[in-house]
Amino acid sequence: MQPLVSIIVPVYKVESYLNQCLDSLLNQTYSNLEIIVVNDGSPDKSAEIAESYAQIDSRVHVYHKENGGLSDARNFGLPHISGDFTMFVDSDDWVSTQLVETLVTLLIENEAEAAQAAFYYAYDEQLLYDNRYFSQSSETITLSNTELMEALVKNDIVKNFAWGKLYKTELVKKTPFVKGVLFEDVYWAHHVMNQVTNYVICHEPLYYYRQRADSIVKNYSIRNLDIIEGLKQRNMFIKENYPSLLNESNKLLLKTELQHYRILFSLNSDPVHKREKDKIKQHILENRSLFKASTEDDKQLSRDLHLFIIHPLLYIGNLGVKKLLRPFTKPVNKPLQSISLQGSQKE
């Protein structure tokens, strides 16, 4: 008999997208599924849509709770899963009909604890496939624990996203998500991957990550800075458990802090933005020696850090100069492959 796969789908204000998401799950070539839909107090018709699916397919189970955020909704679903394997799918995304079957096969054949497929960034008119790390012509690869953690810390072929991956259920049942933060996957992923000894990657894009103008991670607010705190916590974990990866972890933290400093600089200088901008500056300057050592092999990041240490305005000004010179510099290979959706059928 096929192993049972549990799929947790948190739902909040997705009435325009939920049908496509649930249709893609119910049309899987792999049929032994339980789909745990958690209505996180959605004020629109999302709950009604979910219940309509439960009435026509016994594999769909709908639960209702007060609004508590994405992490809380995922955590709410965990006690209700009974599958051998578990997957998270965000309710505004959709998946290829072969996703579950592909990942189950990879897990079993490779005796792995977790597996992932590549994904598309799904815009209204096009799909983007990241050629920097994935190649559809490449064969499946497997990673050891150390290789997996390195890829996660570098944030390249293994992203922090909880979705698009299939896990042995015991891994996720004992690892709840941190509640009340944005970018909750950054706080969570390393704790799960730390338990994985064999990880499998399929280069074929089988998950469609919808890019929404109204996404909670799209509209910038101070809560977007939660990612910095998450990376700081992960840095401590890496320092204790994978010290050889600390330089890579430091680099990602520095890149992220510089990125958010730049964003805060571009916003209106209200007291809250200024306070958070100053906190980032203070942290970078207090850890300048550590960041200098970690960026020795990254010429561009090392230069950005050097300018920032002299004065943040030098760093900001240098970015402006590079932007002005961009039309006159030699173009590089596009890292993202674009596929038009006009005249084609979304899967």
Buried (B, 14 or more C-beta within 10 A) or exposed (E): EEBBBBBBBBBBBBBBBBBBBBEBBBEBEBEBBBBBBBBBBBEBBBBEBBBBBBEEEEBBBBBBBEEBBBBBBBBBBBEEBEBBBBBBBBBBBBBBBBBBBBBBBBBEEBEBBBBBBBBBBBEEEBBBBBEEBBEEEEEBEBBEBEBBBBBBBBBEBBBBBBBBBBBBBEBBBEBBBBBEBBBBBBBBBBBBBBBBEBBBBBBBBBBBBBBBEEEBBEEEEEBBBBBBBBBBBBBEBBEEEBEEBBBBBBBBBBBBBBEBBBBBBEEEEEEEBBEBBEBBBEBBEEBBEBBBEBBEEBEEBBEBBBBBBEEBEBBBEBBEEEEEEEEEEEEEEEEEBEEEEEEEEEB
